[in-house]
Amino acid sequence: MGGAGAGLTKESMPEPASNCEATRETALLSWIQQFAPYGVVTLDESFQVQSWNHWMEIHSGMRRQDVAGKNLFILFPDLYERKLASQFERALHGEASVLSTAFHHYLLPFPSPFPEGASEYMLQTARIAPLFSKEKVCGVIVVIEDVTQRESQAGALELRHRRDQLVSWALAHLLKTEQPRKVIRQLFFKIAEQLDFDTFFVYLRDVDTGQLGLEAVGGVPLEADKEFLACPFLNHLAGESSELVVLNSLQQLQTPEYEALRKVGIRAAIGFPLVSNERNLGLLCFATCIRDAIAADESALLATIAQFLATALDRESTNCQLHKAKEALSQHAALLEQKVQERTARLLDTISELETFSYTIAHDLRAPARGISGFCEVLLEDFAETLPQKARLMVERIARAGGRMESLTRDLLAFSKVSRQEIVLAPTQIEPVIEEISALCVPAVRQAIKVCAPMRPVRAHRGLLQHALSNLIDNAAKFVAPGAPPRITVGTEPVSHGSPNPPSRSLTFSSHAPSLPEASASAPADEESPGYIRIWVRDEGIGIPREAHQKIFGIFERGITSDGYEGTGIGLAIVARAMQRMGGTYGVESEPGKGSQFWLELPAA
């Protein structure tokens, strides 16, 4: 301890507290004077400058020795004009004041640190406060802070926020409307106001002619509207160009195409071709009468809005074209429907006339055919002894032809009757129908028919069903090998849905449609309640070639040559027509030498 204390000298002894405080105050005042990042000015009670720090010298351009002792209001006379002297007066009475940029922008008019900025003078916040000495006001102290950069950044952020809001608002309006042309004026009046433009033009291209027409205008005197009917930017819009057009200092340009713009006082303008999906839809133009140039950030914002408008107009155009296409398609469909109805009506009339004609011909031919047959019989019976053998053969041939003609007319009448008669479907038991057909057959055929009971009932017209089954049984009994007895089996089986009819040359239209109850349209596809019943007639006859399966149901069509087997080729056509009239289907499964199975399908009863 002693050794340590012995080392202390007089010079190294701590200074008294009063001396330390004085030193610190001196250092603080020196820092404020030389290095403070804000301005500090002190005034006496007469507002004469007592101190003027280095920051003030730099930004005011006036040295301390040049302003010392001079009245602040003489150095800056606009303080009176801006009514700021009262804040200094209140400071002498002990009241402090704070000046913000929101109300005053600045206290002292120093040049802006950003020459390219929006403000000519430095933006300042200032505090004007009383200066005390021994609890007595002895002057005024003024502290000035440069907030130009901070305010500029805040202003830029606020501007960006407002413009983002503007873009969102414009996008929302253009997206929700189906007719953007109707909201153009409302939309662009607000955009022009927000972006400090006083004029706008919207030119849209006619879809048919391709010419630009004035759609909307704002900020132009009414009497001058007609001068802008022709677009003043046509020389910049050749082809499908999507380049923007910027015209600064218009009043100094002497080109004649901009005379209309200069006449209404426009000093700068910017135009955006409205391009969407590689189609030039028009032009959007903003103009100002108070500025000579358009800023780059404004161009980018307006380009975005122009693209929104182009997209909305393209969507409107597409929807309009789609609507026109739908209307044209609807009209075309209606016209086609009308033509189909007219042609169907004419076809039904033709079919009815043909059916009437066939019935008339068949009916009127029966008497001559019977007469021919009768006279042939008389010749053969009464003049048999006097007729030469050759003449007798000729008469027999004429008799056979007459008989065939009579059969043909009889079958034609039956076919015509099936096509013309009115029918109503009803539940029909099949066994009684088969029994009635068997009773009319010769004994050999009656014994050849085997019924696989029980037979499921169907919804049918009893007379037509009997006619169809009778023709199938007749064919099964007829087309057997020479000397072979017929074997015919009739049965039924359930099927889930009806089979399609085979293509044939038989007529498929009729003016007499069957009455089908709605309940017969469908039914569950199971054993208890099948949708359809298939009635089949199976034989062990000569069979039918596969290539003839489709044509045999046409009128006058036969599956084999007529040699050895009589027939008119109408029986299966009657079957086809009867099934068509009842809303059923038909078909055949057969091979030569292996017999045939004809089937009919009708709704289950």
For each residue, the residues with C-beta under 8 A, 3 or more apart:
1: 4 5
2: 5 6
3: 6 7
4: 1 7 8
5: 1 2 8
6: 2 3
7: 3 4
8: 4 5 12 13
9: 12 13
10: 13
11:
12: 8 9
13: 8 9 10
14:
15: 19 20 23
16: 19 20
17: 20 21
18: 21 22
19: 15 16 22 23
20: 15 16 17 23 24
21: 17 18 24 25
22: 18 19 25 26
23: 15 19 20 26 27
24: 20 21 27 28
25: 21 22 28 29
26: 22 23 29 30
27: 23 24 30 31
28: 24 25 31 32
29: 25 26 32 33
30: 26 27 33 34
31: 27 28 34 35 36
32: 28 29 35 36 40 53
33: 29 30 36 40 51 53 54
34: 30 31 53 54
35: 31 32 54
36: 31 32 33 39 40 53 54 55
37: 55
38: 55 143 144 145 146
39: 36 53 55 56 59 108 142 143 144 145
40: 32 33 36 51 53 55 56 141 142 143 144
41: 49 51 52 53 56 72 141 142 144
42: 49 50 51 131 139 140 141 142
43: 46 47 48 49 50 72 88 131 139 140 141 142
44: 47 48 50 138 139
45: 92 137 138 139
46: 43 71
47: 43 44 71 72 73 88 140
48: 43 44 69 70 71 72
49: 41 42 43 52 67 68 69 70 71 72 75
50: 42 43 44 68 139
51: 33 40 41 42 64
52: 41 49 56 57 62 63 64 67 68
53: 32 33 34 36 39 40 41 56 57 64
54: 33 34 35 36 57 58
55: 36 37 38 39 40 58 59
56: 39 40 41 52 53 59 60 62 64 144
57: 52 53 54 60 61 62 63 64
58: 54 55
59: 39 55 56 110 111 122 146
60: 56 57 67 108 110
61: 57
62: 52 56 57 66 67 75
63: 52 57 66 67
64: 51 52 53 56 57 67 68
65: 68
66: 62 63
67: 49 52 60 62 63 64 70 75
68: 49 50 52 64 65
69: 48 49
70: 48 49 67 74 75
71: 46 47 48 49 74 75
72: 41 43 47 48 49 75 76 79 88
73: 47 76 77 79 80 85
74: 70 71 77
75: 49 62 67 70 71 72
76: 72 73 79 108 109
77: 73 74 80 81
78: 81 82 109
79: 72 73 76 82 84 85 88 107
80: 73 77 83 84 85
81: 77 78
82: 78 79 104
83: 80 86
84: 79 80 87 88 99 104 107
85: 73 79 80 88 89
86: 83 89 90
87: 84 90 91 97 99 128
88: 43 47 72 79 84 85 91 92 128 140
89: 85 86 92 93
90: 86 87 93 95 97 128
91: 87 88 94 95 96 97 128 129 130 137 140
92: 45 88 89 130 137 139 140
93: 89 90 130 137
94: 91 130 137
95: 90 91 130
96: 91 127 128 129 130
97: 87 90 91 127 128 129
98: 125 126 127 128
99: 84 87 103 104 107 124 125 126 127 128
100: 103 104 125
101: 104 105 106 123 124 125 147 151
102:
103: 99 100
104: 82 84 99 100 101 107
105: 101 119 121 123 124
106: 101 109 110 121 122 123 124 126
107: 79 84 99 104 124 126 128 142 144
108: 39 60 76 124 126 144
109: 76 78 106 121
110: 59 60 106 121 122 124
111: 59 115 120 121 122
112: 115 117 119 120 121 122 123 148
113: 122 146 148 149
114: 117 148 149 152
115: 111 112
116:
117: 112 114 148 152
118: 152 155
119: 105 112 122 123 148
120: 111 112
121: 105 106 109 110 111 112
122: 59 106 110 111 112 113 119 146 148
123: 101 105 106 112 119 146 147 148 151 152
124: 99 101 105 106 107 108 110 144 145 146 147
125: 98 99 100 101 144 145 147
126: 98 99 106 107 108 142 143 144 145
127: 96 97 98 99 142 143
128: 87 88 90 91 96 97 98 99 107 140 141 142
129: 91 96 97 140 141 142 143
130: 91 92 93 94 95 96 137 139 140 141
131: 42 43 137 138 139 140 141
132: 135 136 137 138
133: 136 138
134:
135: 132
136: 132 133
137: 45 91 92 93 94 130 131 132
138: 44 45 131 132 133
139: 42 43 44 45 50 92 130 131
140: 42 43 47 88 91 92 128 129 130 131
141: 40 41 42 43 128 129 130 131
142: 39 40 41 42 43 107 126 127 128 129
143: 38 39 40 126 127 129
144: 38 39 40 41 56 107 108 124 125 126
145: 38 39 124 125 126
146: 38 59 113 122 123 124 149
147: 101 123 124 125 150 151
148: 112 113 114 117 119 122 123 151 152
149: 113 114 146 152 153
150: 147 153 154
151: 101 123 147 148 154 155
152: 114 117 118 123 148 149 155 156
153: 149 150 156 157
154: 150 151 157 158
155: 118 151 152 158 159
156: 152 153 159 160
157: 153 154 160 161
158: 154 155 161 162
159: 155 156 162 163
160: 156 157 163 164
161: 157 158 164 165
162: 158 159 165 166 194
163: 159 160 166 167 194 195 301
164: 160 161 167 168
165: 161 162 168 169
166: 162 163 169 170 190 191 194 195 301
167: 163 164 170 171 301 304 305 308
168: 164 165 171 172
169: 165 166 172 173 190
170: 166 167 173 174 187 191 305 308
171: 167 168 174 175 308
172: 168 169 175 176
173: 169 170 176 177 183 187
174: 170 171 177 180 183 187 308 309 311 312
175: 171 172 312
176: 172 173
177: 173 174 180 182 183 312
178: 316 319
179: 182 183 316
180: 174 177 183 184 309 312 313 316
181: 184 204 215 313 316
182: 177 179
183: 173 174 177 179 180 186 187
184: 180 181 187 188 202 215 216 309
185: 188 189 216 218
186: 183 189 190
187: 170 173 174 183 184 190 191
188: 184 185 191 192 200 202 216 218 284
189: 185 186 192 193 200 218
190: 166 169 186 187 193 194
191: 166 170 187 188 194 195 197 200 286 305
192: 188 189 195 197 198 199 200 218 219 286
193: 189 190 196 197
194: 162 163 166 190 191
195: 163 166 191 192 286 298 301 302
196: 193 288 290 291
197: 191 192 193 200 219 286 287 288
198: 192 219 287 288 289 290
199: 192 217 218 219 220 264 266 269 286 287 288 289
200: 188 189 191 192 197 216 217 218 219 284 285 286 287
201: 214 216 217 228 231 283 284 285 287
202: 184 188 214 215 216 217 282 283 284 285 309
203: 212 213 214 215 231 282 283 285
204: 181 212 213 215 274 281 282 313
205: 210 211 212 213 280 281 282
206: 209 210 211 212 213
207: 317
208:
209: 206
210: 205 206
211: 205 206
212: 203 204 205 206 231 234 237 282 283
213: 203 204 205 206 229
214: 201 202 203 217 225 228 229 231
215: 181 184 202 203 204 282
216: 184 185 188 200 201 202
217: 199 200 201 202 214 220 225 228
218: 185 188 189 192 199 200
219: 192 197 198 199 200 287
220: 199 217 224 225 228 264
221: 224 225 264
222: 225
223: 226
224: 220 221 227 228 260 263 264
225: 214 217 220 221 222 228 229
226: 223 229
227: 224 260 263
228: 201 214 217 220 224 225 231 232 260
229: 213 214 225 226
230: 234
231: 201 203 212 214 228 234 237 283
232: 228 257 258 260 261
233: 236 237 245 271 283 285
234: 212 230 231 237 257
235: 238 257
236: 233 241 243 245 271
237: 212 231 233 234 241 245 273 280 283
238: 235 241
239: 280
240: 275 278 279 280
241: 236 237 238 273 280
242: 273 275 280
243: 236 273
244: 270 271 272 273 299 303
245: 233 236 237 269 270 271 272 285
246: 269 270 294 299
247: 250 253 258 261 268 269 270 271
248: 268 292 293 294
249: 252 253 267 268 292 293
250: 247 253 258 261 262 266 267 268 269
251: 262 267 292
252: 249
253: 247 249 250 258 262
254:
255: 258
256: 259
257: 232 234 235
258: 232 247 250 253 255 261 262
259: 256 262 263
260: 224 227 228 232 263 264
261: 232 247 250 258 264 266 269 287
262: 250 251 253 258 259 265 266
263: 224 227 259 260
264: 199 220 221 224 260 261 289
265: 262 289
266: 199 250 261 262 269 287 288 289
267: 249 250 251 288 289 290 291 292
268: 247 248 249 250 287 288 291 292 293 294
269: 199 245 246 247 250 261 266 285 286 287 288 294
270: 244 245 246 247 285 286 287 294 298 299 302
271: 233 236 244 245 247 283 284 285
272: 244 245 283 284 285 302 303 306
273: 237 241 242 243 244 280 282 283 306
274: 204 280 281 282 283 284 306 309 310 313
275: 240 242 278 279 280 281 310
276: 279 281 307 310 311 313 314
277: 314
278: 240 275
279: 240 275 276 314
280: 205 237 239 240 241 242 273 274 275
281: 204 205 274 275 276 310 313 314 317
282: 202 203 204 205 212 215 273 274 313
283: 201 202 203 212 231 233 237 271 272 273 274
284: 188 200 201 202 271 272 274 302 305 306 309
285: 200 201 202 203 233 245 269 270 271 272
286: 191 192 195 197 199 200 269 270 302
287: 197 198 199 200 201 219 261 266 268 269 270
288: 196 197 198 199 266 267 268 269 291 294
289: 198 199 264 265 266 267
290: 196 198 267
291: 196 267 268 288 294
292: 248 249 251 267 268
293: 248 249 268
294: 246 248 268 269 270 288 291 298 299
295: 298 299
296: 299 300
297: 300 301
298: 195 270 294 295 301 302
299: 244 246 270 294 295 296 302 303
300: 296 297 303 304
301: 163 166 167 195 297 298 304 305
302: 195 270 272 284 286 298 299 305 306
303: 244 272 299 300 306 307
304: 167 300 301 307 308
305: 167 170 191 284 301 302 308 309
306: 272 273 274 284 302 303 309 310
307: 276 303 304 310 311
308: 167 170 171 174 304 305 311 312
309: 174 180 184 202 274 284 305 306 312 313
310: 274 275 276 281 306 307 313 314
311: 174 276 307 308 314 315
312: 174 175 177 180 308 309 315 316
313: 180 181 204 274 276 281 282 309 310 316 317
314: 276 277 279 281 310 311 317 318
315: 311 312 318 319
316: 178 179 180 181 312 313 319 320
317: 207 281 313 314 320 321
318: 314 315 321 322
319: 178 315 316 322 323
320: 316 317 323 324
321: 317 318 324 325
322: 318 319 325 326
323: 319 320 326 327
324: 320 321 327 328
325: 321 322 328 329
326: 322 323 329 330
327: 323 324 330 331
328: 324 325 331 332
329: 325 326 332 333
330: 326 327 333 334
331: 327 328 334 335
332: 328 329 335 336
333: 329 330 336 337
334: 330 331 337 338
335: 331 332 338 339
336: 332 333 339 340
337: 333 334 340 341
338: 334 335 341 342
339: 335 336 342 343
340: 336 337 343 344
341: 337 338 344 345
342: 338 339 345 346
343: 339 340 346 347
344: 340 341 347 348 509
345: 341 342 348 349
346: 342 343 349 350
347: 343 344 350 351 509
348: 344 345 351 352 509 510 511
349: 345 346 352 353
350: 346 347 353 354
351: 347 348 354 355 507 509 510 511
352: 348 349 355 356 511
353: 349 350 356 357
354: 350 351 357 358 507
355: 351 352 358 359 416 419 420
356: 352 353 359 360
357: 353 354 360 361
358: 354 355 361 362 412 415 416
359: 355 356 362 363 412 413 416 417 420
360: 356 357 363 364
361: 357 358 364 365 412
362: 358 359 365 366 408 409 410 412 413 416
363: 359 360 366 409 413
364: 360 361 367 368
365: 361 362 368 369 405 409
366: 362 363 369 370 406 409 410 413
367: 364 370 371
368: 364 365 371 372
369: 365 366 372 373 402 403 405 406 409
370: 366 367 373 374 402 406
371: 367 368 374 375
372: 368 369 375 376 398 399 401 402 405
373: 369 370 376 377 399 402 403 406
374: 370 371 377 378
375: 371 372 378 379
376: 372 373 379 380 395 396 398 399 402
377: 373 374 380 381 399
378: 374 375 381 382 383
379: 375 376 382 383 387 395
380: 376 377 383 384 387 392 395 396 399
381: 377 378 384
382: 378 379
383: 378 379 380 386 387
384: 380 381 387 392
385:
386: 383
387: 379 380 383 384 391 392 395
388: 391 392
389: 392 393
390: 393 394
391: 387 388 394 395
392: 380 384 387 388 389 395 396
393: 389 390 396 397
394: 390 391 397 398
395: 376 379 380 387 391 392 398 399
396: 376 380 392 393 399 400
397: 393 394 400 401
398: 372 376 394 395 401 402
399: 372 373 376 377 380 395 396 402 403
400: 396 397 403 404
401: 372 397 398 404 405
402: 369 370 372 373 376 398 399 405 406
403: 369 373 399 400 406 407
404: 400 401 407 408 566 568
405: 365 369 372 401 402 408 409
406: 366 369 370 373 402 403 409 410
407: 403 404 410 411 566 568
408: 362 404 405 411 412 568 570
409: 362 363 365 366 369 405 406 412 413
410: 362 366 406 407 413 414
411: 407 408 414 415 568 570 571 574
412: 358 359 361 362 408 409 415 416 570
413: 359 362 363 366 409 410 416 417
414: 410 411 417 418 467 570 574
415: 358 411 412 418 419 555 570 573 574 577
416: 355 358 359 362 412 413 419 420
417: 359 413 414 420 421
418: 414 415 421 464 467 574 577 578 581
419: 355 415 416 507 510 512 577 581
420: 355 359 416 417 512
421: 417 418 463 512
422: 512
423: 461 464 512 514 515 581 582
424: 461 514 515
425: 459 460 461 514 515 516 517 520 582 583 603
426: 459 460 461 462
427: 457 458 459 605
428: 433 457 458 459 460 461 462 465 605
429: 432 433 455 457
430: 433 434 455 456 457 458 465 490 492 535
431: 434 435 451 453 454 455
432: 429 435 436
433: 428 429 430 436 437 462 465 466 469
434: 430 431 437 438 449 451 455 469 490
435: 431 432 438 439
436: 432 433 439 440 466
437: 433 434 440 441 466 469 470 473
438: 434 435 441 445 446 449
439: 435 436 446
440: 436 437 470
441: 437 438 445 446 449 473 477
442: 445 446
443: 446 447
444: 447 448 485 486
445: 438 441 442 448 449 473 477 486 488
446: 438 439 441 442 443 449
447: 443 444
448: 444 445 477 485 486 487 488
449: 434 438 441 445 446 473 488 489 490
450: 487 488 489 490
451: 431 434 455 489 490 491
452: 455 489 490 491 492
453: 431
454: 431
455: 429 430 431 434 451 452 490 491 492 535
456: 430 492 494 530 533 604 605
457: 427 428 429 430 533 604 605
458: 427 428 430 465 533 535 602 603 604 605
459: 425 426 427 428 517 520 602 603 604 605
460: 425 426 428 464 465 582 584 602
461: 423 424 425 426 428 464 465 514 581 582
462: 426 428 433 465 466
463: 421 466 467
464: 418 423 460 461 467 468 578 581 582
465: 428 430 433 458 460 461 462 468 469 578 582 600 602
466: 433 436 437 462 463 469 470
467: 414 418 463 464 470 471 574 575 578
468: 464 465 471 472 574 575 578 579 586 600
469: 433 434 437 465 466 472 473 490 535 537 600
470: 437 440 466 467 473 474
471: 467 468 474 475 571 572 574 575
472: 468 469 475 476 537 575 598 600
473: 437 441 445 449 469 470 476 477 488 490 537
474: 470 471 477 478 571
475: 471 472 478 479 539 571 572 598
476: 472 473 479 486 488 537 538 539 541 596 598
477: 441 445 448 473 474 480 486 488 539
478: 474 475 565 566 567
479: 475 476 539 541 542 560 565 596
480: 477 484 485 486 539 540 541 542
481: 484 541 542
482: 564
483:
484: 480 481 540
485: 444 448 480
486: 444 445 448 476 477 480 539 540 541
487: 448 450 539 540
488: 445 448 449 450 473 476 477 537 538 539
489: 449 450 451 452 537 538 539
490: 430 434 449 450 451 452 455 469 473 535 536 537 538
491: 451 452 455 535 536 538
492: 430 452 455 456 533 534 535 536
493: 533 534 536
494: 456 527 530 531 532 533 534 604
495: 498 499 530 531 532 533 534 601
496: 525 530 531 532
497: 525 531 532
498: 495 531 532 584 585 601 603
499: 495 585 587 601
500: 585
501: 504 576 579 580 585 586 587
502: 549 550 553 586 587 588
503: 550
504: 501 550 551 553 554 557 576
505: 551 554 555 557
506: 553 554 555 573 576 577 580
507: 351 354 419 510 555 577
508: 580
509: 344 347 348 351
510: 348 351 419 507 513 580 581
511: 348 351 352
512: 419 420 421 422 423 581
513: 510
514: 423 424 425 461 581 582 583
515: 423 424 425
516: 425 520 521 583
517: 425 459 520
518: 521
519:
520: 425 459 516 517 523 603
521: 516 518 603
522: 531
523: 520 529 530 531 532 603 604
524: 528 529 530 531
525: 496 497 530 531
526: 529 530
527: 494 530
528: 524
529: 523 524 526 604
530: 456 494 495 496 523 524 525 526 527 533 604
531: 494 495 496 497 498 522 523 524 525 603 604
532: 494 495 496 497 498 523 601 602 603 604
533: 456 457 458 492 493 494 495 530 601 602 603 604 605
534: 492 493 494 495 599 600 601
535: 430 455 458 469 490 491 492 599 600 601 602
536: 490 491 492 493 597 598 599 600
537: 469 472 473 476 488 489 490 597 598 599
538: 476 488 489 490 491 595 596 597
539: 475 476 477 479 480 486 487 488 489 595 596 597
540: 480 484 486 487 595
541: 476 479 480 481 486 595 596
542: 479 480 481 560 592 593
543: 590 591 592 593 594 595 596
544: 548 549 552 559 560 588 590 591 592 596
545: 548 549 559 592
546: 549 590 591
547:
548: 544 545 551 552 559 560
549: 502 544 545 546 552 587 588 590
550: 502 503 504 553
551: 504 505 548 554 557 559
552: 544 548 549 557 558 559 572 588
553: 502 504 506 550 557 572 573 575 576 586
554: 504 505 506 551 557 573 576
555: 415 505 506 507 569 570 573
556: 568 569 570 573
557: 504 505 551 552 553 554 569 572 573
558: 552 561 562 567 569
559: 544 545 548 551 552
560: 479 542 544 548 565
561: 558 564
562: 558 565 566 567
563:
564: 482 561
565: 478 479 560 562
566: 404 407 478 562
567: 478 558 562 571
568: 404 407 408 411 556 571
569: 555 556 557 558 572 573
570: 408 411 412 414 415 555 556 573 574
571: 411 471 474 475 567 568 574 575
572: 471 475 552 553 557 569 575 576
573: 415 506 553 554 555 556 557 569 570 576 577
574: 411 414 415 418 467 468 471 570 571 577 578
575: 467 468 471 472 553 571 572 578 579 586 598 600
576: 501 504 506 553 554 572 573 579 580 586
577: 415 418 419 506 507 573 574 580 581
578: 418 464 465 467 468 574 575 581 582
579: 468 501 575 576 582 584 585 586 600 602
580: 501 506 508 510 576 577 583 584
581: 418 419 423 461 464 510 512 514 577 578
582: 423 425 460 461 464 465 514 578 579 602
583: 425 514 516 580 602 603
584: 460 498 579 580 600 601 602 603
585: 498 499 500 501 579 600 601
586: 468 501 502 553 575 576 579 598 599 600 601
587: 499 501 502 549 598 599
588: 502 544 549 552 596 597 598 599
589: 596 597 599
590: 543 544 546 549 594 595 596 597
591: 543 544 546 594
592: 542 543 544 545
593: 542 543
594: 543 590 591
595: 538 539 540 541 543 590
596: 476 479 538 539 541 543 544 588 589 590
597: 536 537 538 539 588 589 590
598: 472 475 476 536 537 575 586 587 588
599: 534 535 536 537 586 587 588 589
600: 465 468 469 472 534 535 536 575 579 584 585 586
601: 495 498 499 532 533 534 535 584 585 586
602: 458 459 460 465 532 533 535 579 582 583 584
603: 425 458 459 498 520 521 523 531 532 533 583 584
604: 456 457 458 459 494 523 529 530 531 532 533
605: 427 428 456 457 458 459 533
